[in-house]
Amino acid sequence: MGREFVEIFDKWVDSYDASVSGQDPEYRDVFEKYDEILSAVAKKSFGTVVEFGTGTGNLTAKLVEAGHSVIGIEPNEAMRTVTAKRFPDLVLIDGDLLAFETPQKVDTFVSSYVFHHLKDHDKEKALSTYAKLLPVGGKIVFADTIFTSEVAKQAQISKERARGYNNVADDLEREYYTTIPILTQAFEKAGFDVHFEQMNDFVWLMDATKK
């Protein structure tokens, strides 16, 4: 994960929860049904769960409430500080989607609004790594903005520009938002069966099981 993405959260840490709760009109559609999305990730997870990008601990809370054993991985120090205050007993590690340490046993890898920080070839590399660490039946449950096609992505960017939501449009152009066909191929190549469920106009739930 690029250092520039990590540093973005230094500026966002204090206003992050306001954004995800819909108080920022420009990002309201991106975070529509945010609580429902996090609950779905937690519900589809099981056992010992490694969470990438804990942020301020919102998904962490859902995982803990569901009774999972959680290991949090977060590259941003400010975000780790916030999460550590909320969950003083949580195992919280400095790392990211590609560089991390895990316990010997992992049943589920989860994340919300994180996977787009990797380029497509790095997504493939990450999925291959997770496959080696998971048992048969182990899961990846990611929620993130993805698109049905590149045409659909460009149409969404044009829509955001027309609405005057240039920050959202810039995000979509700058970061590595990919498509369902590309992700399907990557998951299958790594040895997973994967199902996609659309949660709002931007975010899809990726529910993958190791074969």
N, C-alpha and C positions, 0 to 999 in steps of 0.2 A: 504494500500500500504506500502510495507516494506521501512524502512528508508534507506536501502542501495540503493534502486532505486531512491529515492529523491536525495541522495548525488551524484549519478552519474552525475546529471545535473549541479552540481557546477563546474565540470571539463569541461562539454560540452557546457556551455552557450556561450562561445566566438566563438566556431567553429561550432555551431549547424546549422546555416544558410548555411555555406559552405558545410556541409554534405548533407543537404536536397536538395541543388541545384546541386548535382552531382559532386562536386569537389573532394570528397573522392572516389577513384575508387572502394574500397572494398564495399562501401554501395550504389553504384550507382544504382544497380538493385532494392534494397529495396525502394529507393526513386524515381524510374522511374515514370514519369507522376505525380510528386508531386503536381504541381499546378493544374492539372486536377482533382486529387483526392480531394483536398481541395475545389475546385469549386463545385464538385459533392455533397459534404457534405452540403455546404451552400445552394445549389439549392434545395435539398430535405428537408431542414429545414423550419420551419415557426414560426411566432409569437415571443414569449419570449423564448430565447434560452439560456440554460445553457451549457457552454463549459468546459469540464474537461481537464486539462492539457494544458493551453494556451501556454506554452513554450515561444517562442519569439514573439508570436502574429500573426503568419502567417494565421492560420485558422480564428482567430479573425478578421483579415482584410477582409477576404472574407465574413464573416457573416455581418459585418458592411456595407460593400459595397452593400450587398443584401437587406439592409434595416431592418435587424432584430434587436430587442432589446436584447443585449447580457449581460450575467453575466458570468464572467470568474472565474474559480476555478483552482488554481495552488498551489501545495505544496512546490515548491522550491522558496526560497526567491530571488535568483539571477534572475530566470526567471520572477518572478513577477515584479521585478524592470525594466527589459527590456520592458515587455509588458506595464507597467504603463507609461513609457516614450513615447511609440508609441501612446497610447490611454489614455490620462490624464483624460478623462471623463468616462472611463470604470469602472463599478463596478467589482472589482477584490478581490477575497476572498481566504484566506489561507484554503485549504481543499483538498480532493482527491475524488476518485470514491466512497468511502464508507462513508467518514466523511465530511459533507458539510452542509451549510445553503443555502436555496433558498428563493426567494420571494414566495408569496402565489400562484401565477399563473406561471406555466411553461408549454410551449407547446412542446418543443423539447429539448432533451439531445443530445449533440454531443461530439465527440472526434476524434482525429487523432493520430494513433501510441501510444495509451495509454492503451487500455483495457487489453493488455497482461500482465500488471503488477499485475493482480489479478489471484489467483489460481481459478480453475474451480468452486469450491464451493462458493468462494467469488464473482465470476461473477454471479452466481445464486442469491446470496443475494443482490447484487447491482441491478440486473434487477427487482427483487421483490420490492425493495425500489422505483425505478423509476416508476414502474407501479402504486404504491399508490399515487404518486405525479402528474401523468399525467391524463388529461381528456381522455374520449373515443375519439379516433382519434389522440391523442397525439403521438409523434414519438421519437424514438431513432435512430440516424444516426451516426454510428461509422465506422471509417476506420482503419483497422489494419491488421497485418500479421496473417493469419490463414491458415489452411491446409485442404484439402479434407479428409485426413485420417492420422493416425499416421504413416503409411507406407510412405506416401508422405512427411511427415515432416522429417523422418529419411533419406529419399533419398536426400532431400534438404541439410541437414546437411553434408552428405557424399559428395555432389557436391561442397559445399563451402570449405570443407577440401581439396578436390582434386585441387581446384583452388588456394589454399594457403590463403583463406580468413578465417583465424582461428578466427578473432574477430566476424565475422558474425555467424560462427558456434557456438562459445561459447555463444553468445547472445541467439541463438535458443535453446540451451541446458539449459541455466541458467534461463531464464525467462519463463513465463507461456503461451506460444503459444499453442493454442488449435485447435480443428477441427470443421468443419461445422456441423457434426452430433451432437456433444456435445452442440454447441451453439444453434442449432435449437431446441433441447429439452429444453434448459434453457429458451430461449425466449418464447416458447409455454407454458411452465409451468407457466411463469409469466403473461401470458395473451396477448401475442403479435403475430401478423402475421409477419413473417420476410422473407425478400428476400435478397439473397447474389449475388453480382456482382463482378467479378474479375477485378481488375484495373491494376495489373502487376503480375509478377511471385510470389510475396510475399503477396501483400495487396489486401484485399477484402473489399467492401463496404457492411455494414450491415444496411439495411433499414427496421425498424420495426415499426409497427403501433399497438397501443393498441386497443384491441377489446372491 
